[in-house]
Amino acid sequence: MLLSMKGFRRSAAAALALMLIVAPGGVGFGLSATLAAAHPAPDGFADLAEKLLPSVVNISTTQTVKPEQHSEKSSPELPQFPPGSPFEEFFKDFFNRNHPQGGSGNNHPEAETHKATSLGSGFIIDAVGYVVTNNHVIADADEITVILHDNTNLKAELVGRDTKTDIAVLKVKTEKPLVAVNWGDSDVARVGDWVLAIGNPFGLGGTVTAGILSARQRDINSGPYDDFLQTDASINRGNSGGPMFNMDGQVIGINTAIYSPSGGSIGIGFAIPSALAHAVVSELIGEPDHIVHRGWLGVRIQAVTDEIAESLGLNKANGALVASVSDNGPAQGAGIQPGDVILTFDGKKVADMRHLPRLVAETPVDKVVPVTVWRKRQETALKVKVGRLQETETASAETGVKPLPSKGSDVDTVKALGMTLSDVTPALKEKFSLGDDAKGVVVVDVTKDSPGAEKGLRPGDMIMEAAQEEVKSASQIAGKVADAKKSGRKSILLLVERQGDLRFVALRLDQS
């Protein structure tokens, strides 16, 4: 089983694919505190491998597959031949061998169900029988079997799973003692450190590979909390769910994905860091409902670019820019506002936008934490009571652009930043399907290669704020642009709404 992961950038020439590494084999991981000092190059890994191999397991899953009913296109009819033709018996034999349940004509009964199996890896974290693996290893499985290092087969039950981080916890029962591994601290692991992986690549059985930690904090667009470790240790299909060990024999990651043109290792593998995995596993085991309860702030955020940082007076691009605040959410109650840049959360620096969701998610529900925001060119200290994230889905409707009515508008338009801007009019509301209560300034046209075009602005967008102040007319925006240029600023920050979606855009003034 080899699953493609969407959204990862790939070279068109190489056509590389990022894949979840399950079936036909797997690998296991563990987590514990690692030493900050670098280890010298080892003479070998035999002693460490001998110690860790009993803790790594293979995971076999069985799923009942029920094929869809055959259609006329999938099951061709038997060709018609004259009676007595020598080809008649030949084609009958051929058809019956390849379509044993079918027949000629339009009668194509449903094919029989069959069992599909796949293999992955896991590791024992508790002698009582808890086993950690990837969720995609056991997803949709009817039966799960854990195979120990000595080839003992144990039936496993699913304790809990977390799809957002692709982690699952299993439980096995056995009278024989199990050897568990310890969690390590991935946060202190450094690029260049030696790592060891043990798993079941291609269904071959327990296999040990070694390499180094190649990179940290990789975002492969697999989920909202991407923060992967990258390694060049050989990881292949079937290693999913296996552990990545440091030289102290502690699990610092869970092998989850590879970047490869063929499914084989090319030295780019990804692992869920133990700092994230350990907390998720603890909740899956410890919570009565076996569900991860994540913290919720109630904001929609975006990245702070160099242009946005300059427009806000920040020395460098860091933190998370608040684009909008949920009604009656924790952020609104704490006084966080759109346009704020969250610099620290619970005493921890927010290095960039991707860092904040993880910090919030890991914070206990109902905990009151300090938050530092950048507002009006200075830091402001706030306190927020973290809420609980509800696992709900929202749907967005696509709205088509209707033709402009024959009668135009008497409202004057202005040109700024390579855009034609207008006050809201009934005609524009109908043309761009704006709400009856639409407020702000409408983007009527965007000049090619202008600052607005470069930032993706398009006709129908609504500008709600300019330079962090509300605007209600096109002339106000023109005035804000003139003031920004006069004061020597290089960019101006706009709050733009598109079909209910708010985001900040910094437009360069020296290009307009």
DOLO-652312 format. One record per residue (C-alpha): residue in three letters; chain; x negated, y, z. Coordinates in steps of 0.5 Angstrom, whole numbers, plus 500, padded with zeros to 3 digits. Layout:
N
> type,mol,px,py,pz
> ala,A,X,Y,Z
...
***
This chain:
512
> type,mol,px,py,pz
> met,A,500,500,500
> leu,A,497,507,498
> leu,A,501,513,499
> ser,A,499,520,495
> met,A,499,526,500
> lys,A,502,532,496
> gly,A,499,539,496
> phe,A,491,537,497
> arg,A,487,541,492
> arg,A,484,537,487
> ser,A,479,538,481
> ala,A,483,537,474
> ala,A,477,534,471
> ala,A,476,529,476
> ala,A,483,528,478
> leu,A,482,526,485
> ala,A,487,523,489
> leu,A,488,524,497
> met,A,491,518,500
> leu,A,493,515,506
> ile,A,489,509,507
> val,A,494,503,509
> ala,A,494,496,506
> pro,A,490,492,505
> gly,A,487,493,511
> gly,A,485,498,517
> val,A,481,501,522
> gly,A,481,503,530
> phe,A,479,509,534
> gly,A,478,511,541
> leu,A,478,518,545
> ser,A,473,520,551
> ala,A,469,526,553
> thr,A,462,526,548
> leu,A,456,529,550
> ala,A,454,536,547
> ala,A,447,534,546
> ala,A,445,531,539
> his,A,444,524,539
> pro,A,437,522,536
> ala,A,438,517,530
> pro,A,439,510,532
> asp,A,435,504,531
> gly,A,441,500,530
> phe,A,449,500,531
> ala,A,449,492,533
> asp,A,450,493,541
> leu,A,455,499,540
> ala,A,459,495,535
> glu,A,459,488,539
> lys,A,462,492,545
> leu,A,467,496,541
> leu,A,469,490,536
> pro,A,474,487,541
> ser,A,478,493,542
> val,A,480,494,534
> val,A,485,490,532
> asn,A,488,489,525
> ile,A,496,490,524
> ser,A,500,486,519
> thr,A,507,489,517
> thr,A,513,485,514
> gln,A,518,489,510
> thr,A,525,486,507
> val,A,525,489,500
> lys,A,532,488,496
> pro,A,531,490,489
> glu,A,536,495,486
> gln,A,541,491,481
> his,A,538,490,474
> ser,A,541,494,469
> glu,A,541,492,461
> lys,A,535,496,460
> ser,A,531,493,466
> ser,A,533,486,463
> pro,A,534,485,456
> glu,A,539,481,452
> leu,A,537,474,449
> pro,A,536,475,442
> gln,A,541,472,437
> phe,A,539,467,432
> pro,A,542,462,427
> pro,A,544,456,430
> gly,A,539,451,430
> ser,A,533,456,429
> pro,A,526,454,432
> phe,A,526,460,435
> glu,A,532,459,439
> glu,A,529,454,444
> phe,A,523,458,445
> phe,A,526,465,447
> lys,A,531,461,451
> asp,A,525,458,455
> phe,A,521,465,455
> phe,A,528,468,458
> asn,A,529,463,463
> arg,A,522,463,466
> asn,A,522,471,466
> his,A,529,472,468
> pro,A,531,466,472
> gln,A,537,470,476
> gly,A,539,473,469
> gly,A,543,471,463
> ser,A,545,473,456
> gly,A,550,478,455
> asn,A,551,484,460
> asn,A,551,479,466
> his,A,545,481,470
> pro,A,546,479,478
> glu,A,542,482,483
> ala,A,535,479,484
> glu,A,534,476,491
> thr,A,530,480,496
> his,A,523,478,498
> lys,A,518,480,503
> ala,A,513,485,502
> thr,A,507,485,507
> ser,A,501,491,508
> leu,A,495,491,513
> gly,A,492,497,517
> ser,A,488,498,523
> gly,A,489,500,530
> phe,A,486,500,537
> ile,A,487,498,544
> ile,A,488,504,549
> asp,A,490,500,555
> ala,A,489,493,558
> val,A,497,492,559
> gly,A,497,492,551
> tyr,A,498,499,548
> val,A,496,500,541
> val,A,495,506,537
> thr,A,495,506,530
> asn,A,498,511,524
> asn,A,505,512,523
> his,A,505,510,516
> val,A,502,504,517
> ile,A,508,501,521
> ala,A,513,505,517
> asp,A,520,502,515
> ala,A,517,495,518
> asp,A,522,490,520
> glu,A,516,486,523
> ile,A,509,488,526
> thr,A,504,483,528
> val,A,497,485,532
> ile,A,491,481,530
> leu,A,486,481,535
> his,A,478,480,534
> asp,A,479,473,535
> asn,A,485,472,530
> thr,A,490,471,536
> asn,A,497,474,533
> leu,A,501,478,537
> lys,A,508,480,536
> ala,A,508,488,537
> glu,A,514,492,539
> leu,A,514,500,537
> val,A,514,504,543
> gly,A,514,511,539
> arg,A,512,515,533
> asp,A,511,522,531
> thr,A,511,523,524
> lys,A,508,530,524
> thr,A,502,528,526
> asp,A,502,521,523
> ile,A,501,517,530
> ala,A,505,511,533
> val,A,504,507,539
> leu,A,505,499,539
> lys,A,506,494,545
> val,A,504,487,545
> lys,A,505,482,551
> thr,A,499,477,552
> glu,A,496,473,558
> lys,A,489,474,556
> pro,A,485,480,558
> leu,A,485,485,553
> val,A,479,490,552
> ala,A,481,497,551
> val,A,477,503,549
> asn,A,476,510,552
> trp,A,479,517,549
> gly,A,473,522,547
> asp,A,473,529,546
> ser,A,473,531,539
> asp,A,473,539,541
> val,A,465,538,543
> ala,A,463,533,537
> arg,A,459,537,532
> val,A,458,537,525
> gly,A,452,532,524
> asp,A,453,528,529
> trp,A,453,520,528
> val,A,460,517,528
> leu,A,462,509,527
> ala,A,468,506,524
> ile,A,471,499,525
> gly,A,477,497,521
> asn,A,480,492,516
> pro,A,478,495,509
> phe,A,481,491,503
> gly,A,484,486,508
> leu,A,477,483,509
> gly,A,477,483,517
> gly,A,473,487,522
> thr,A,468,491,518
> val,A,463,496,521
> thr,A,461,503,518
> ala,A,457,508,520
> gly,A,456,516,518
> ile,A,456,523,520
> leu,A,461,528,522
> ser,A,461,532,516
> ala,A,466,537,517
> arg,A,472,540,522
> gln,A,478,543,522
> arg,A,480,541,515
> asp,A,487,542,512
> ile,A,489,537,507
> asn,A,497,540,507
> ser,A,499,533,510
> gly,A,503,537,516
> pro,A,504,543,520
> tyr,A,498,541,525
> asp,A,493,539,520
> asp,A,486,539,524
> phe,A,482,533,521
> leu,A,475,531,522
> gln,A,472,529,516
> thr,A,467,524,515
> asp,A,462,520,510
> ala,A,463,514,514
> ser,A,465,509,509
> ile,A,473,509,510
> asn,A,477,505,505
> arg,A,484,502,504
> gly,A,487,499,510
> asn,A,482,503,515
> ser,A,489,507,517
> gly,A,490,507,524
> gly,A,483,505,526
> pro,A,478,509,531
> met,A,472,513,529
> phe,A,467,513,535
> asn,A,462,517,538
> met,A,455,514,540
> asp,A,458,513,547
> gly,A,463,509,544
> gln,A,469,513,545
> val,A,475,515,540
> ile,A,474,522,537
> gly,A,479,521,532
> ile,A,484,516,528
> asn,A,482,515,521
> thr,A,488,517,517
> ala,A,486,519,509
> ile,A,481,519,504
> tyr,A,480,523,498
> ser,A,478,519,492
> pro,A,479,517,485
> ser,A,480,510,486
> gly,A,482,508,493
> gly,A,475,507,495
> ser,A,470,511,499
> ile,A,467,516,496
> gly,A,464,519,502
> ile,A,470,524,504
> gly,A,475,521,509
> phe,A,479,524,514
> ala,A,481,523,522
> ile,A,486,526,527
> pro,A,482,529,532
> ser,A,482,526,539
> ala,A,484,532,542
> leu,A,491,532,538
> ala,A,492,525,538
> his,A,491,523,546
> ala,A,496,528,548
> val,A,501,526,543
> val,A,500,518,545
> ser,A,500,520,552
> glu,A,507,523,551
> leu,A,510,517,547
> ile,A,508,513,552
> gly,A,510,517,558
> glu,A,516,520,556
> pro,A,523,517,558
> asp,A,525,518,551
> his,A,518,516,547
> ile,A,519,523,544
> val,A,514,528,543
> his,A,516,535,546
> arg,A,513,541,543
> gly,A,513,548,545
> trp,A,516,553,541
> leu,A,515,560,540
> gly,A,520,563,535
> val,A,516,566,530
> arg,A,515,566,523
> ile,A,507,567,522
> gln,A,503,569,516
> ala,A,495,569,515
> val,A,491,576,516
> thr,A,487,577,510
> asp,A,482,582,510
> glu,A,487,587,507
> ile,A,492,586,512
> ala,A,486,587,517
> glu,A,484,593,514
> ser,A,491,596,514
> leu,A,492,595,521
> gly,A,485,597,524
> leu,A,483,590,526
> asn,A,475,589,525
> lys,A,476,583,522
> ala,A,481,578,519
> asn,A,483,574,525
> gly,A,489,572,529
> ala,A,496,570,526
> leu,A,501,576,523
> val,A,508,575,526
> ala,A,513,576,520
> ser,A,519,575,523
> val,A,522,573,530
> ser,A,528,568,532
> asp,A,534,571,535
> asn,A,534,569,542
> gly,A,528,566,542
> pro,A,522,566,547
> ala,A,518,571,543
> gln,A,524,576,542
> gly,A,525,575,550
> ala,A,517,577,551
> gly,A,517,583,547
> ile,A,513,580,541
> gln,A,515,584,534
> pro,A,514,583,527
> gly,A,508,586,525
> asp,A,504,584,531
> val,A,498,580,530
> ile,A,497,574,536
> leu,A,490,574,538
> thr,A,490,570,544
> phe,A,495,565,547
> asp,A,495,562,554
> gly,A,488,565,554
> lys,A,485,561,548
> lys,A,483,565,542
> val,A,487,564,535
> ala,A,482,564,530
> asp,A,487,564,524
> met,A,494,563,523
> arg,A,493,555,522
> his,A,491,555,530
> leu,A,497,558,533
> pro,A,502,552,531
> arg,A,498,547,535
> leu,A,496,551,541
> val,A,504,553,542
> ala,A,506,545,540
> glu,A,501,543,546
> thr,A,503,548,551
> pro,A,508,545,556
> val,A,515,547,555
> asp,A,518,552,560
> lys,A,511,554,562
> val,A,509,562,562
> val,A,503,564,558
> pro,A,499,570,557
> val,A,499,573,550
> thr,A,495,578,547
> val,A,498,582,541
> trp,A,495,587,536
> arg,A,500,593,536
> lys,A,499,600,533
> arg,A,492,599,533
> gln,A,491,597,540
> glu,A,491,590,544
> thr,A,498,589,548
> ala,A,498,584,554
> leu,A,505,580,554
> lys,A,508,574,558
> val,A,512,569,554
> lys,A,516,563,557
> val,A,515,557,552
> gly,A,521,554,549
> arg,A,522,547,546
> leu,A,522,546,539
> gln,A,528,542,536
> glu,A,527,537,530
> thr,A,532,540,526
> glu,A,532,541,518
> thr,A,534,548,515
> ala,A,536,548,507
> ser,A,535,554,503
> ala,A,540,556,497
> glu,A,537,558,490
> thr,A,540,564,488
> gly,A,540,566,480
> val,A,539,573,478
> lys,A,545,576,474
> pro,A,545,581,469
> leu,A,545,588,470
> pro,A,552,591,469
> ser,A,553,596,463
> lys,A,553,602,468
> gly,A,547,604,471
> ser,A,545,608,477
> asp,A,545,615,478
> val,A,540,614,484
> asp,A,533,616,482
> thr,A,527,611,482
> val,A,520,612,484
> lys,A,513,609,482
> ala,A,508,607,487
> leu,A,503,601,487
> gly,A,505,599,480
> met,A,512,598,482
> thr,A,518,601,480
> leu,A,522,602,487
> ser,A,530,604,488
> asp,A,534,605,493
> val,A,540,600,494
> thr,A,546,601,489
> pro,A,552,597,488
> ala,A,549,595,481
> leu,A,542,593,484
> lys,A,546,588,489
> glu,A,550,585,483
> lys,A,544,584,479
> phe,A,539,581,484
> ser,A,545,578,488
> leu,A,543,582,494
> gly,A,547,582,501
> asp,A,553,587,502
> asp,A,549,589,508
> ala,A,542,590,504
> lys,A,538,595,507
> gly,A,531,597,505
> val,A,528,599,498
> val,A,529,595,492
> val,A,523,593,487
> val,A,526,594,480
> asp,A,520,593,476
> val,A,513,590,477
> thr,A,507,593,472
> lys,A,502,587,470
> asp,A,496,587,473
> ser,A,498,592,478
> pro,A,497,591,486
> gly,A,504,589,487
> ala,A,503,584,481
> glu,A,497,581,484
> lys,A,500,580,491
> gly,A,506,576,488
> leu,A,511,582,488
> arg,A,517,581,483
> pro,A,524,585,481
> gly,A,529,583,487
> asp,A,524,584,493
> met,A,526,588,498
> ile,A,521,593,502
> met,A,523,594,509
> glu,A,517,597,512
> ala,A,511,601,510
> ala,A,505,602,514
> gln,A,510,599,520
> glu,A,515,604,519
> glu,A,522,602,517
> val,A,524,605,510
> lys,A,531,606,507
> ser,A,529,610,501
> ala,A,524,610,495
> ser,A,521,617,496
> gln,A,519,614,503
> ile,A,515,609,501
> ala,A,512,614,496
> gly,A,510,619,502
> lys,A,507,613,506
> val,A,503,611,500
> ala,A,501,619,499
> asp,A,499,619,507
> ala,A,495,613,507
> lys,A,491,615,501
> lys,A,490,622,504
> ser,A,488,619,511
> gly,A,482,615,507
> arg,A,486,608,508
> lys,A,484,603,503
> ser,A,491,599,503
> ile,A,498,600,506
> leu,A,502,594,509
> leu,A,509,593,507
> leu,A,514,588,510
> val,A,518,585,504
> glu,A,524,581,504
> arg,A,526,575,499
> gln,A,532,572,500
> gly,A,532,572,507
> asp,A,525,570,508
> leu,A,520,576,511
> arg,A,513,577,510
> phe,A,507,582,510
> val,A,504,584,504
> ala,A,497,589,504
> leu,A,497,593,497
> arg,A,490,596,495
> leu,A,491,603,494
> asp,A,484,604,490
> gln,A,487,600,485
> ser,A,494,604,484
***
